Amino acid sequence: MAASQYPRISFGIIVLNGEPFTRYCLRSLYPFAYEIIVVEGGHEGAWNVTTTDGHSIDGTLETLLRFKQNEDPENKVQIITKRGYWPQKDEFGRDRTPQSRAYAEVATGDYLWQVDIDEFYRNEDMLRIIDIIRDDESISGITFPTYTFWGRKDILCDSWASRRGSKYYHRLFKWGKGYKYVTHEPPTVTNEIGQDLRNIHWLKGEELARRNIYMYHYSLLLPWQVRQKTLLYQNEKPDYCGEMVNWAKNNYFHLRNPYRVHNQYWSPSWLERFHGSHPPEIIRMMEDIDRGIIQAEIRQTDDVEHMLNAWWYPVGVLGLKVGYLIDYGIYRIRVQLVRVKRQLINSLSTKR
């Protein structure tokens, strides 16, 4: 299928301190994009990892501008930045919803595909998704299952929280006149009559997993990401992420608890080897880092190798997986009991 026959997809990105991923993410999306709208900068809750005027502190904005100048021959890329200045009121508000609305409000495609700067897809999977939405225009949105990478591109991080549902990301939405981006967490879009697109014809993450279509999430790949993200999350969501910086210190930069390695630190988690293929731009990025073409700190993983090769670690991982199945089974029983209780109460109320 020629690129001219692709559905018109508007990719929307909000990015703060996205280096070194920025150019590689844009390159990965460019062949499939009708337009790419990038909102750069931080909201009020991100003051501890931004410049005084609210921009990235790692050169992300400059990279975006260079990409626009040197790598955007079809004029697909639009860059939006905040106009407020500290300590004045931030036009992006306290959370990320206004930032996502900023790209949604100017999107002109038939689909809106939300992407974080460290999220990638294999080219063949992008084409499969394009085929899916082209062949069935009734699909209102798609949720993707994810692989989360930790320290190296051949190490996966998994957890109870991921298996309970946090590995599924709402990312692709039908888009058109009167459609609205409602919330960023979870990403929610309504159509022209106010219907949540997830309640119409939604393609769920479990279905994509069966088709082996995944989002590749490199959120725990590089030390710089982990440092600035944990600072951001802890300040942005103190009730939910109040120990995030301590988690990074103890369980990312050191392996003091090798079964709490995911930044969802309240949930048991573990590391495993990944033997599959990667999106080409991630391979290119890592090669450029190795060659010194771009500068990025790499986490040394001798401790990870030692742990993965030890007899006790896989045994512990197996125990966690079995424990998850037991825990999930108990959860499902409780759900069923609550459902039966409600049915009995409703039945008794009706008889009266």
N, C-alpha and C positions, 0 to 999 in steps of 0.2 A: 504494500500500500504506500503510495506516494505521500510525502508530508503534507501536500496540499489537500489531501483527502482526510486528514486527521480531524476529529472533533475539535472545536475551538476551546482549548483549555487555558484558563487563566491560573497560573501558579502564584500563590500568595505566600510570602515569607516575611516573618518578623525576625530580626537578627540583632543581637547585641554581643559583641566580642566573639565573632564567628570565625576568626582565623585559627588554623590555616584552611578551613573548609570552604570559604566563601566562593572563590573562583571555580573550584571543582564542582560544587553543588550547582552553580549556574550553568556550567558547561554540560553537566549531566542532564539538565532539564531542557536546555536550549533547543535541541532538535525536535522536541515533542510539544513545544510551547507555542500557543497563540500570542501570549504575553506573559512576562514575569514581573510581578510587582513586589518590590522589596521595601519594607518599612524598617529603617535602621534607627537604633537608639534604644534608650531605656525609659520606662515609666517611673512614677514617683517612688515606687518601692525598690528601684534598682540603683539608687543614688550611690551606693557603696562600691559599684563596679562600673561607673561611667565617668566621663569628663565632667567638668563643672557645668557645661551646657548640654549635658545629657547624651553625648555620643559614646561610641565604643572607645575603649582605651588601648586597643590592640591594632589599630589601623584598618578595621573592617570597612569604614566609610571610604577611605582612600582606595582600598581594593575594589569596592563597588564602582567608584568613579572611573578607575582605570579600565575595568571590564566594560563599562558603558562606552568608553572612548575607543578601546582597542579590539573588543571581542563581541560587538553587538551590531553586525552589519545589517541586520533586518529590523533594527530599532524595536526590539521586543522588550527591553528592560526599562522599567520605570522605577526611580528611587524616590522614596518619601522619607523625610526626616522630621523630627519634632521641631516646633517653632517656639516652644516655651523655654525659659532659661531658669536654672536654679538661682535663688530660692523661690522664684515665681511659681504660680500654679502650672503644673505639667499638663499639657493638652492631651497626653496619653493616659492620664488618670493613674490610679493606684495599681491596677492589674493590667493584663495583656489584652483584654477584650477590645478596648478602643484601638489598639494597634492593629489587631486583625480586622476590625471594622474599617480601618483606614485603607487597607488594600482592597477589601471587599467592595467598598463604596465606589471605587473607580474601575472595578473589573468589568470587562465587556465580553467575556467569553460565554460559552454555553455551559461550561463546567468550571467550578472553583476547586482547585487542588491545593490544600494547605500543606506546606513543607517547612520543617525546621532545617536549619543550615547544615546540621550533621545527619540528616536523613537522606538515604540514597536508595535507588531501585536498579535492579539489573535491566539492561536495555530490552531484553526479550520479555521481561515482565511488564515493562511500560507498554510495549506493543500489544501484549495480551490484554491489558486493561483498556487500551484504546479500542481494540476489537470488541471487547465486551460492551462498552458504552455506545459504540457505533451501531452494533447489531441489535441492541435492546435499549431504545431511547426512554423506556419507562423506568429504568433504574434511577432512583433519586439520590443515591449515595453509596459509598463503599467504605468499609472499615478494613484496615490492613493488620494482619499479624506481624510481629516484629522479631527480629534477631537483635539482641543488644550485645555490643562488643566491648571488651574490657582489656585495656592495656596493650593489646595487639589485635590485629585483624583475624587471627586464627584462634582467639579465645572468646568463648561465649559466656555470658552471665545469665543465669536463670534464677527464679525465686518462686516462693509460694504466691506472692502478690501478683507476679506476672501470670502464673497459671490460673489465678482466680479471675483474671480479666484485664489487668493493667497493661498487658502486652498488646492489646487491641486498640488501635488508634483510628478514630474517625478522621478521614483525610480528604475524601473526594465527594463533592456535592454538585448536584444539578444547580444551575445558576441562570438567572434571567431577570427581567423587569419585575420589580416589586419584591424580589427575594431579599432577605435580611440575614446578616450574620448576627446571631443573638448573643452567644457566649463563647469564650475561648476554652474554658474548662468546665464541662467537656465541649469540644467544638460542636456548635449547634447552629443550623441554618433552617429558616422557615421560608415557605414559598409565598406567592403573592396573596394567598388567603390565610396566611398565618399557620399553616400546617408544618409541624416538625418533619423534615424530610426522612428522618429515621422511621417514621410511622407510615411511610408510603410503600416504596419498593426498595428496600435497603439490602445491599449485598454484605453479609456479615463476615467478620474476620475468620470465623471457623471454616466458612466455605472457601475463602482464598487459601487458607492453610492446606485444605484438601487438594487444591490445585497447585500447591507449592509456589504461591505468589506471596512474597514477603517484602516488608519494608526493612531495610538494613539500617539499624540505628547505631551510630558510632558515638553515643553520648558519654561513654566511659573509656574512650580510647586514649586520650592524651591528658597529661597532668594539667595543662593550662585550662582545659575545659572544666575539669573537676574542681580546680581551685576557685575559679570565678563563679561557676554555677552554684557551688555549695554556699558561697558567700551571698549570692543573690537569693537563693531559695530560703536560707535561714532568715534573712531580713524581710523577705517578701511574705513568708508564711511561717511566722515564729511558732504558732500553735502546732503546726503540722510537721515542720522541718527544723525544730529548735536545736536538734543535735547534729545537724547535717555537717557542720565543719568538723566536729569531733569524729563523726563517722569517717570522713575523708582522711583525717590524720591517722586514725587507728586501723582502718580497714580497706583503704585504697593505697595510700602511700606506704603503709605497713600492713602486714597481714596478721594482725593480732587476733582477729576472729575470722577465720577463713570461711565461715558459714554465715557471714553477714557482709558480703562483698558488694551487694547491690545498694544503690543510694536510697532505695526504699528500705532503710536500715531496720525498721521494726519487723521485717519479714525474713524468715530463713532464706538464704540464697547460697549459690555455689558457682564455681567456674568449671567449664568443660571445653574440650577442644572442638574447633569447627573445621570441617573438612570440605565445605562447599566452595563455590565460586563467589567472587565479589563483583560489585559494579565496577566498570573499568576506570571511572574517575577516582575512586578510592585507591585502586592499585597505583594509578598515576601519582596521586598525592603522596602516598607512602614512598614511592620510588624517588620523587622529588625531594622529600625530606632526607632520605638516605644519601642522596647525591649532593646535598647542601644547596640545592636550587632555592628552596624555601627553608626558613629557620623555624623549627618547632622542637620542643623538648619531648623526648620519648621516655615512657616509663620503662625502666629496666625490669626485666621479668625473670631473673634468675630464681627469685623466691617462689614465683608462680610455678616455674618448671619443677623445682624441687618438690613442691606440694603436689602437683599433678602426678608426679612419678612415684610418690610415696604410696605404700599399700593402704594406709589408713584413710586417705582422703576420699578415694572412690567409694570406700565402704560407708563413710559418712554421708556422701552424696546419695547413695542408694537408700540409706536410712531416711534421709529427708524426703526423697521421692515417695517412699512407702508411707511415711508420716503424712505427707500431703494428701495421698489418696484416702487415708483413714480420716483425716480432718475434713476433707471435702465430703466424704460419705456422711459423716456426722452432721455436717452443715445441711446437706440435702434432706436428711431425715427430719431435722428441725424445721426446715422450710415446709415439708409435707405436713408435719404435725400442726404447724400454725395454719396452714391452708385448711386442713380438716376441721380444726377448732372453729375457724371463721365460718365454714359451711354449716357446722352444727348450730352455731349461734344464729346464723341467718335462717336456718330451717325452723328453729324453735320460735324465733320472732315472727315468722310467717304463720305458724300454727296458732299463735296467740291472736 
